[in-house]
Amino acid sequence: MSGPEFGKRISSRNTFFMKRIFPFFWFGIIGLILVIGFTSGGRGAKSVPPFVFVMPVALLALGWFIMRRLVFDLADAVYDEGDALRVRFGTEEERIALGNIINISFAGMSNPQRVTLTLRDPGRFGREVSFSPVQTFFGPLLRTSNPIVSDLIERVDVARRR
């Protein structure tokens, strides 16, 4: 949905995959391993030792913790409208004026990369809104900066001075 009515998309299109498809496979495969482990100790065979289940359960917990902290809170789409950003989570949207942004933090060494906007006045999605920016061609190699984030920081600074 990146038409003229939404402006230029500045969030990664991989967000859908990271939020919806990857967790399905991660939890599905580990769940399948657990089910196979539980059902493999048939009547005639020796039962499976309980410690065999420790690693899959640990992977489930670790995956949930990491995805909850780094992926599930990412905005589905962010569009640059010039003087504001349009943020979408599912079917809900909010327009955030650049002047309402008091801080922009960029975590380039995480996967996915994260931009977190701290808002002066909390909006529909809270005081902080995070998204994964579009990555440049050399993005994975040079994760210290992102041209979209640098441009956004400059524009927010100009909007605050007005």
Long-range contacts (C-beta under 8 A, 24 or more apart in sequence): 1-77, 2-79, 6-79, 6-81, 6-86, 7-79, 7-80, 7-81, 7-82, 7-86, 8-79, 8-80, 9-77, 9-78, 9-79, 9-80, 9-134, 10-78, 10-79, 10-80, 10-85, 10-131, 10-133, 10-134, 10-148, 10-152, 11-75, 11-76, 11-77, 11-78, 11-79, 11-131, 11-132, 11-133, 11-134, 12-112, 12-113, 12-131, 12-132, 12-133, 12-134, 12-135, 13-134, 14-112, 14-132, 15-74, 15-75, 15-76, 15-77, 15-112, 15-131, 15-132, 16-76, 18-71, 18-74, 18-112, 18-132, 19-71, 19-72, 19-74, 19-76, 22-71, 23-63, 23-67, 23-71, 26-63, 26-67, 27-60, 27-63, 27-64, 30-56, 30-59, 30-60, 30-63, 31-60, 70-110, 70-112, 70-114, 71-112, 73-130, 74-112, 74-114, 74-130, 74-131, 74-132, 75-125, 75-129, 75-130, 75-131, 77-131, 78-131, 80-152, 83-159, 85-117, 87-125, 87-129, 87-131, 89-125, 92-124, 92-125, 94-123, 94-124, 94-125, 96-123, 96-129, 97-159, 98-155, 98-156, 98-159, 99-156, 99-159, 99-160, 99-162, 101-156, 101-159, 102-160, 104-149, 104-152, 104-153, 104-156, 106-133, 106-145, 106-146, 106-149, 108-143, 108-144, 108-145, 108-146, 109-143, 113-139, 113-143, 113-146, 115-146, 115-149, 115-152
